[in-house]
Structure formats: structure tokens, C-alpha cells
Amino acid sequence: MNGLGKIYHFYREGFRNLPSWGRTLWAIILIKLFVMFVVFKLFFFRDTLKNKYSSDEERARHVLEELVTQ
């Protein structure tokens, strides 16, 4: 078995032998990651440049102006 196969086997067996509280903790971790990367992206990190400016040139000009004046 190569190195990646050994690593995969190690983690597969480890997750298979987790106690019930360990699986609950992993479920909580996965739910939190989902919230951080999906829900926050949808509601808090909207693409405001795409909504304000119609072309790529206008967006680029706005970003350049903000970088130079700041």
C-alpha cells in the first residue's frame, strides 16, 4: 500500500471506531463549517460591485480609485 492509501486507511478506521459522542462532535463541526462558508457567503458577502457597475471596466476603475485614494 502506498503512502496515501495508508493515510486513507488510518482515517477510515479511526472514524469507523468513533464513540457516539465523537460522531456528534463531527456533526457539529460540519454544520458549523456549512454555516460559515455557505450561509455567511449568501447573506453577508454579496457581490456589490456586480450590482453597482455593469461592465468589467467600470468595476476595475472603481477598485483602482478606491486603492489609490485610501
C-alpha positions as CSV (number, residue, x, y, z in Angstrom):
1,M,0.0,0.0,0.0
2,N,1.4,3.4,-0.9
3,G,1.5,6.4,1.5
4,L,-1.8,7.9,0.5
5,G,-3.5,4.5,0.9
6,K,-2.1,4.1,4.4
7,I,-3.3,7.6,5.4
8,Y,-6.8,6.9,3.9
9,H,-7.0,3.6,5.7
10,F,-5.9,5.2,9.0
11,Y,-8.6,7.8,8.9
12,R,-11.3,5.5,7.7
13,E,-10.7,3.1,10.6
14,G,-10.5,5.9,13.0
15,F,-13.8,7.4,12.0
16,R,-15.4,3.9,11.9
17,N,-14.4,3.3,15.5
18,L,-15.5,6.6,17.0
19,P,-17.8,6.6,20.0
20,S,-21.2,8.1,19.7
21,W,-20.1,11.5,21.3
22,G,-17.3,11.7,18.7
23,R,-19.7,11.4,15.8
24,T,-21.9,14.1,17.4
25,L,-18.9,16.4,17.7
26,W,-18.0,15.8,14.0
27,A,-21.6,16.5,13.0
28,I,-21.4,19.8,14.9
29,I,-18.1,20.7,13.2
30,L,-19.6,20.0,9.8
31,I,-22.7,22.0,10.5
32,K,-20.6,25.0,11.7
33,L,-18.4,24.8,8.5
34,F,-21.5,24.7,6.4
35,V,-22.9,27.8,8.1
36,M,-19.6,29.7,7.9
37,F,-18.9,29.0,4.2
38,V,-22.4,28.9,2.7
39,V,-24.8,30.9,4.8
40,F,-22.4,33.7,5.5
41,K,-21.4,33.9,1.9
42,L,-25.0,34.2,0.8
43,F,-26.1,36.8,3.3
44,F,-23.1,38.9,4.3
45,F,-20.6,38.8,1.4
46,R,-22.7,39.9,-1.5
47,D,-21.1,41.0,-4.8
48,T,-21.8,44.7,-4.5
49,L,-19.5,45.6,-7.5
50,K,-21.6,43.4,-9.8
51,N,-24.8,45.2,-8.6
52,K,-23.5,48.7,-9.0
53,Y,-21.4,48.5,-12.2
54,S,-22.4,46.8,-15.4
55,S,-19.1,46.3,-17.1
56,D,-15.7,45.0,-16.1
57,E,-14.1,48.3,-17.0
58,E,-16.3,50.3,-14.6
59,R,-15.6,47.8,-11.8
60,A,-11.8,48.0,-12.4
61,R,-11.9,51.8,-12.5
62,H,-13.8,51.8,-9.2
63,V,-11.4,49.4,-7.5
64,L,-8.4,51.4,-8.8
65,E,-9.9,54.7,-7.5
66,E,-10.5,53.1,-4.0
67,L,-7.0,51.7,-3.8
68,V,-5.3,55.0,-4.8
69,T,-7.4,57.2,-2.6
70,Q,-7.2,55.0,0.5
